[in-house]
Amino acid sequence: MMRWMLFLLLLTALLASAVGVVVMRHEARLQFVALQQTEEARDQARVEWSRLQLEQAWLAESGRIERHAREALDMRRPEGVGILVEDR
């Protein structure tokens, strides 16, 4: 009788341990999937950041701004600009 009780106790411990291993492996897989998704989102954000930096550099280029002012707005540099100083 004592042997059967010990056997049942060990069998229960073995089954509980096996279920615990399965649960932990499942949680590890879920966390790994979440990690991969987060890394993918980070990589996409880095690509977008690089694209925006290039776009900002292109938009801020002085030659491009001056060319746009001449062509689209028909602006010209003033000729003979001088500074007048008034004595009081």
C-alpha positions in Angstrom: 0.0 0.0 0.0 2.8 2.4 0.9 4.5 1.6 -2.4 1.4 2.5 -4.4 1.0 5.8 -2.5 4.7 6.7 -3.2 4.2 5.6 -6.9 1.1 7.8 -7.2 2.8 10.7 -5.5 5.8 10.5 -7.9 3.5 10.0 -10.9 1.6 13.2 -9.9 4.8 15.1 -9.5 6.0 13.9 -12.9 2.8 14.9 -14.6 2.8 18.3 -12.9 6.4 18.9 -13.9 5.6 17.9 -17.5 2.7 20.3 -17.7 4.9 23.0 -16.2 7.5 22.5 -18.9 4.8 22.6 -21.6 3.4 25.9 -20.2 6.8 27.5 -19.8 7.8 26.6 -23.4 4.5 28.0 -24.7 5.1 31.3 -22.8 8.7 31.4 -24.1 7.4 31.0 -27.7 4.8 33.8 -27.2 7.5 36.1 -25.8 9.8 35.3 -28.7 7.0 36.2 -31.2 6.4 39.4 -29.3 10.1 40.2 -29.4 10.3 39.6 -33.2 7.3 41.8 -33.8 8.8 44.6 -31.7 12.2 44.3 -33.5 10.3 44.5 -36.8 8.5 47.6 -35.7 11.8 49.1 -34.5 13.4 48.4 -37.9 10.5 50.0 -39.8 10.7 53.1 -37.5 14.4 53.4 -38.3 13.8 53.1 -42.0 11.1 55.8 -41.8 13.4 58.0 -39.7 16.1 57.8 -42.3 13.7 58.6 -45.1 12.4 61.6 -43.2 15.9 62.9 -42.5 16.8 62.6 -46.2 13.5 64.3 -47.2 14.2 67.1 -44.7 17.7 67.6 -46.0 16.4 67.7 -49.6 13.7 70.2 -48.7 16.1 72.5 -46.8 18.6 72.7 -49.6 19.2 76.4 -50.3 19.6 75.9 -54.1 16.3 74.1 -54.3 14.6 76.8 -52.3 16.0 79.6 -54.4 15.1 77.8 -57.7 11.6 77.2 -56.4 11.3 81.0 -55.5 12.4 81.9 -59.0 10.3 79.5 -61.0 7.1 79.1 -59.0 6.9 82.5 -57.4 8.7 84.5 -60.1 11.0 86.1 -57.5 14.3 87.8 -58.5 17.2 89.1 -56.5 17.0 92.8 -56.1 19.6 94.8 -57.9 21.7 97.5 -56.3 20.6 97.0 -52.7 22.1 99.6 -50.4 21.9 100.6 -46.8 21.0 104.1 -45.8 22.1 105.4 -42.5 20.4 108.5 -41.1 22.2 110.9 -38.8 20.1 112.5 -36.1 
